[in-house]
Amino acid sequence: MTDLASMTAAQPAAAARSKGALTKAMIVDQALKIASQQGLEGLTVGLLAEALSMSKSGVFAHFGSREELQLAVVREYYRRFEAQVFQPALQEPKGLARLQKMINLWMQTSIQELSAGCIFISGAVEFDDRPGPVRDELVRSVQTWRAALRRAIEQAVEVGDLNEDCEPEAMLFQIYSYVQGLHHDARFLQISRSVDIATQSIQQTIDQNRSLRA
């Protein structure tokens, strides 16, 4: 009877935790949408509460501070980025096929974000000179992605798909700069050919480093 009573008492608590987790996920999802448009600094508890038809205290019940909310947004953004770009690319064999898949998926995501905004790019502008947990989390996320991209380049050299004299750091810099330039020219300057120019430039960088055996 004691065990049955304990199980019965635990059920409402488990249901409450489940509901709380769903509510928290809903808050983060809406916060990410706002941050994509307004930037992390444009994300306020008041704006979020209004968008969700919740009270400010209801939002604070799940996130004790605005900074905690911003951190949750950065982590969720990276989680989705990793699921959409990095994880699918790992299904390709090491070498140029994997590198190309990573870049293609990254470009697809970047093109989709031309209207919504990129947390990595806007966050870098907002927090480049502002030390603290949010900047640290942004840096960690970007460095993790850059390290994965660099490793894919190195592996392409190791398997012979890229030339032995290819410099992974330089190639990474070029590719990353083209994607950054795409956001700047397409969103800020509204240059219509930005996507084509970035795509062609990245492909030229790959072709210049391609091994004759590839």
URZIFEN-V818332 format. One record per residue. N is the residue number from 1. RES is the residue in one small letter. PHI is phi in whole degrees, 0 to 359 (999 if undefined). PSI is psi in whole degrees, 0 to 359 (NA if undefined). Layout:
n=N res=RES phi=PHI psi=PSI
n=N res=RES phi=PHI psi=PSI
This chain:
n=1 res=m phi=999 psi=324
n=2 res=t phi=296 psi=316
n=3 res=d phi=297 psi=319
n=4 res=l phi=296 psi=318
n=5 res=a phi=296 psi=320
n=6 res=s phi=295 psi=318
n=7 res=m phi=295 psi=319
n=8 res=t phi=296 psi=320
n=9 res=a phi=290 psi=330
n=10 res=a phi=284 psi=336
n=11 res=q phi=299 psi=312
n=12 res=p phi=299 psi=323
n=13 res=a phi=295 psi=318
n=14 res=a phi=295 psi=320
n=15 res=a phi=296 psi=321
n=16 res=a phi=294 psi=320
n=17 res=r phi=295 psi=321
n=18 res=s phi=296 psi=316
n=19 res=k phi=295 psi=320
n=20 res=g phi=296 psi=321
n=21 res=a phi=294 psi=321
n=22 res=l phi=294 psi=319
n=23 res=t phi=296 psi=317
n=24 res=k phi=297 psi=319
n=25 res=a phi=295 psi=322
n=26 res=m phi=295 psi=320
n=27 res=i phi=296 psi=315
n=28 res=v phi=296 psi=320
n=29 res=d phi=299 psi=314
n=30 res=q phi=291 psi=322
n=31 res=a phi=297 psi=322
n=32 res=l phi=294 psi=321
n=33 res=k phi=297 psi=317
n=34 res=i phi=293 psi=315
n=35 res=a phi=296 psi=327
n=36 res=s phi=296 psi=326
n=37 res=q phi=271 psi=318
n=38 res=q phi=256 psi=351
n=39 res=g phi=88 psi=162
n=40 res=l phi=296 psi=327
n=41 res=e phi=286 psi=339
n=42 res=g phi=277 psi=356
n=43 res=l phi=276 psi=114
n=44 res=t phi=238 psi=154
n=45 res=v phi=296 psi=322
n=46 res=g phi=297 psi=314
n=47 res=l phi=296 psi=319
n=48 res=l phi=293 psi=316
n=49 res=a phi=298 psi=319
n=50 res=e phi=295 psi=318
n=51 res=a phi=295 psi=329
n=52 res=l phi=262 psi=0
n=53 res=s phi=56 psi=43
n=54 res=m phi=242 psi=167
n=55 res=s phi=275 psi=158
n=56 res=k phi=299 psi=322
n=57 res=s phi=295 psi=328
n=58 res=g phi=294 psi=322
n=59 res=v phi=290 psi=316
n=60 res=f phi=295 psi=338
n=61 res=a phi=294 psi=334
n=62 res=h phi=259 psi=332
n=63 res=f phi=226 psi=114
n=64 res=g phi=289 psi=346
n=65 res=s phi=207 psi=163
n=66 res=r phi=295 psi=323
n=67 res=e phi=296 psi=319
n=68 res=e phi=298 psi=322
n=69 res=l phi=293 psi=317
n=70 res=q phi=298 psi=319
n=71 res=l phi=298 psi=318
n=72 res=a phi=297 psi=323
n=73 res=v phi=293 psi=315
n=74 res=v phi=298 psi=317
n=75 res=r phi=293 psi=321
n=76 res=e phi=290 psi=322
n=77 res=y phi=298 psi=315
n=78 res=y phi=293 psi=321
n=79 res=r phi=301 psi=316
n=80 res=r phi=291 psi=320
n=81 res=f phi=299 psi=314
n=82 res=e phi=298 psi=319
n=83 res=a phi=291 psi=327
n=84 res=q phi=274 psi=330
n=85 res=v phi=246 psi=304
n=86 res=f phi=284 psi=309
n=87 res=q phi=300 psi=315
n=88 res=p phi=297 psi=327
n=89 res=a phi=292 psi=333
n=90 res=l phi=293 psi=346
n=91 res=q phi=286 psi=343
n=92 res=e phi=276 psi=151
n=93 res=p phi=295 psi=153
n=94 res=k phi=302 psi=138
n=95 res=g phi=130 psi=203
n=96 res=l phi=296 psi=326
n=97 res=a phi=299 psi=316
n=98 res=r phi=291 psi=316
n=99 res=l phi=299 psi=315
n=100 res=q phi=297 psi=321
n=101 res=k phi=296 psi=317
n=102 res=m phi=300 psi=314
n=103 res=i phi=293 psi=316
n=104 res=n phi=298 psi=315
n=105 res=l phi=293 psi=323
n=106 res=w phi=296 psi=318
n=107 res=m phi=295 psi=319
n=108 res=q phi=301 psi=315
n=109 res=t phi=296 psi=318
n=110 res=s phi=297 psi=319
n=111 res=i phi=295 psi=319
n=112 res=q phi=297 psi=328
n=113 res=e phi=277 psi=357
n=114 res=l phi=297 psi=333
n=115 res=s phi=263 psi=331
n=116 res=a phi=266 psi=327
n=117 res=g phi=105 psi=153
n=118 res=c phi=246 psi=123
n=119 res=i phi=297 psi=322
n=120 res=f phi=299 psi=316
n=121 res=i phi=285 psi=310
n=122 res=s phi=295 psi=323
n=123 res=g phi=294 psi=323
n=124 res=a phi=297 psi=323
n=125 res=v phi=290 psi=318
n=126 res=e phi=287 psi=325
n=127 res=f phi=242 psi=14
n=128 res=d phi=300 psi=327
n=129 res=d phi=240 psi=27
n=130 res=r phi=236 psi=92
n=131 res=p phi=299 psi=148
n=132 res=g phi=150 psi=177
n=133 res=p phi=301 psi=322
n=134 res=v phi=292 psi=315
n=135 res=r phi=298 psi=317
n=136 res=d phi=300 psi=320
n=137 res=e phi=290 psi=321
n=138 res=l phi=297 psi=314
n=139 res=v phi=297 psi=316
n=140 res=r phi=300 psi=316
n=141 res=s phi=296 psi=313
n=142 res=v phi=294 psi=318
n=143 res=q phi=295 psi=325
n=144 res=t phi=297 psi=316
n=145 res=w phi=293 psi=316
n=146 res=r phi=297 psi=322
n=147 res=a phi=296 psi=321
n=148 res=a phi=294 psi=319
n=149 res=l phi=293 psi=318
n=150 res=r phi=296 psi=319
n=151 res=r phi=298 psi=322
n=152 res=a phi=296 psi=323
n=153 res=i phi=294 psi=314
n=154 res=e phi=300 psi=319
n=155 res=q phi=294 psi=325
n=156 res=a phi=294 psi=328
n=157 res=v phi=289 psi=316
n=158 res=e phi=299 psi=321
n=159 res=v phi=272 psi=358
n=160 res=g phi=91 psi=9
n=161 res=d phi=280 psi=332
n=162 res=l phi=243 psi=154
n=163 res=n phi=301 psi=149
n=164 res=e phi=295 psi=332
n=165 res=d phi=272 psi=7
n=166 res=c phi=296 psi=134
n=167 res=e phi=259 psi=104
n=168 res=p phi=306 psi=319
n=169 res=e phi=295 psi=319
n=170 res=a phi=291 psi=318
n=171 res=m phi=295 psi=318
n=172 res=l phi=300 psi=315
n=173 res=f phi=301 psi=316
n=174 res=q phi=297 psi=310
n=175 res=i phi=297 psi=315
n=176 res=y phi=297 psi=322
n=177 res=s phi=294 psi=323
n=178 res=y phi=294 psi=320
n=179 res=v phi=291 psi=320
n=180 res=q phi=298 psi=317
n=181 res=g phi=296 psi=326
n=182 res=l phi=301 psi=312
n=183 res=h phi=296 psi=318
n=184 res=h phi=296 psi=310
n=185 res=d phi=287 psi=322
n=186 res=a phi=283 psi=316
n=187 res=r phi=277 psi=314
n=188 res=f phi=275 psi=310
n=189 res=l phi=270 psi=345
n=190 res=q phi=55 psi=46
n=191 res=i phi=278 psi=119
n=192 res=s phi=294 psi=331
n=193 res=r phi=269 psi=12
n=194 res=s phi=301 psi=318
n=195 res=v phi=296 psi=314
n=196 res=d phi=296 psi=318
n=197 res=i phi=296 psi=315
n=198 res=a phi=296 psi=316
n=199 res=t phi=298 psi=314
n=200 res=q phi=294 psi=321
n=201 res=s phi=293 psi=319
n=202 res=i phi=295 psi=317
n=203 res=q phi=295 psi=322
n=204 res=q phi=297 psi=321
n=205 res=t phi=298 psi=317
n=206 res=i phi=295 psi=314
n=207 res=d phi=296 psi=324
n=208 res=q phi=294 psi=333
n=209 res=n phi=257 psi=0
n=210 res=r phi=290 psi=138
n=211 res=s phi=285 psi=150
n=212 res=l phi=296 psi=338
n=213 res=r phi=279 psi=342
n=214 res=a phi=283 psi=NA
